[in-house]
Structures are given as structure tokens and as C-alpha cells.
Amino acid sequence: MILKDKVALITGSTSGIGKAIAIKLSTLGARIVITGLGDPQDIDELVVECRQCNPLTCNADDVCDGPAIRQPTAISVCADLLVDNDVDSLYQIVMTVYGKCDILVHSAGVLQFNDFMTTGAGDGANYMDSYDQEMLFVRNSQRLTQLFLRSLIANKGCICFITGNLDQPHPIILANNLNKSCIDMFSKCLAIELKPYNVRVNCISPGVIATPMVTNVPMIRDIAFSADYINQIPLRRIGTAYDVANAVVGFIVIDNKSNFLTGSRLSVNGGH
């Protein structure tokens, strides 16, 4: 159990990439905080799944035949990272239940579609409205990191950001491209600032991954699963959430053993 006694918070972990990361880290013995938005029943089922695959858990209720486990191997916290109070509440709950955070994975994201020339009124019709929302997300990702920084420093923890395929710009999601580029540079700068404290900061840059954000949006799905697009990918397939999760686990496990990997960005895009 490489991550035994480690507490991992994964934002956006109610589905997609974040969900896969939560499950993978559970198998390595980490105590998991699942957070994001989604169907409450689906989230409850994910908590049970994480508990069942964690070697520290005796059963899905975290109850052993002997003494009960003091801290649950997985909990869920409903939180919207675009809401300041939710960010503060998330921090308070994690510290109340576990008293620390060793691993912080930023996997949550927002995605809106419009081109730079859209200036109309209404939800999603104005590029600047999309930009403001994306930048609020950037701000609150930093805010969440600030809140947990004391604990991460005390425990020589690690931070991992999930961005996007920064080598492939997409005009209709310009605001999102800016969001991901900001986070990418933030991670590099933060790695330098935190290196005296032995807190490692790294970044994963996925290509097109078969998650609900892709499969549930016809405009993306039709392009991503077309033969023309797949033929541009050297590995000739779309990535899965577990392709990214395995890369994140690799960063964290290597960090846990060597403490020498920081300020890096790993592209998980099939060579595209």
C-alpha cells in the first residue's frame, strides 16, 4: 500500500478523469475525498466503490470485525469550484474529517463553446461571459490550493493539475484554452515557489479522452470519434479516463519515492 495514510482530494472526481483517479488512488491505500457536482446516487455509489477497492477497508461501510476504522477510506463533498463558499466549505470538511491533505489533484473543469466574435445576450452567447467564468475557475483553483498549502507543506505533499492538450488550440473553446494555459503556467511557477518546502507540483495534459464531457456533446463526439481524427493520432485510438489516471498515479507514486519530480508537464494524448 504505497499511499497508506495519505489523504487525497480530487476535484471534479464525480465522473470522468477525476473519478478514474479517485478509484486508482484508492487501490493504493489513499483515503479519498470525492468532490464535484453530479447525481447524488452516482456519487454515493462511487464512494462505496472506492471503499471496496481500498486495501484499508474491511467492507463498504468501513467497519471491521474488530475495531472500527477511525477515518473513512472515502467520503464525498458536494462542491462547485465556481462558488467561493463551496471552496471554503470543502477545505473545512476535509480538515475536520482527516486533519490534513497530502495529495491535491485538480481535475475539475468547465467547458463552454463560442467563438471570439460572439457578443450577444444570453447564457453562453457572449465570449466575454465565458472568459469570466473560465477565469473564475482559475482563481478558485488557486484559492483552493492556498487553503491546503499549510497542510501540503507540513506533509511534504504533492499537487497535480489536469489541463488539456495545450499543443492543439481549438478556436471554439478559446476561453477554455486560456484557462488551461493559465493553469499550466501557474503549476510551473508554483513548483519553483514550493521547492524549498519539498512540495512537488506537476501537470498532466490530456488529449481527447472518452469522458462524459466528450461523449455527451455531439459537436465534440462527432469529431473525436471520426476516422479522420483518429487517424491523426499515432496510437490510432481515443484515450480513456484510466490512461490519464495511470499517468497521475505515476507522478504521485514517483514523487512519493524520489521527491525529485516537479515542474513537469506530461502529455497523455496518444502522440497527437
Secondary structure by P-SEA (a helix, b strand, c coil): cccccbbbbbccccccaaaaaaaaaaaaccbbbbbccccaaaaaaaaaaaaaaccccccccccccccccccccbbbbbcccccaaaaaaaaaaaaaacccccbbbcccbbbbbbccccccccccccaaaaaaaaaaaaaaaaaaaaaaaaaaaaacbbbbbbbcccccccccaaaaaaaaaaaaaaaaaaaaaaccccbbbbbbbbcccccccccccaaaaaaaacaaaaaaccccccccaaaaaaaaaaaaaaaacccccccbbbbccccc
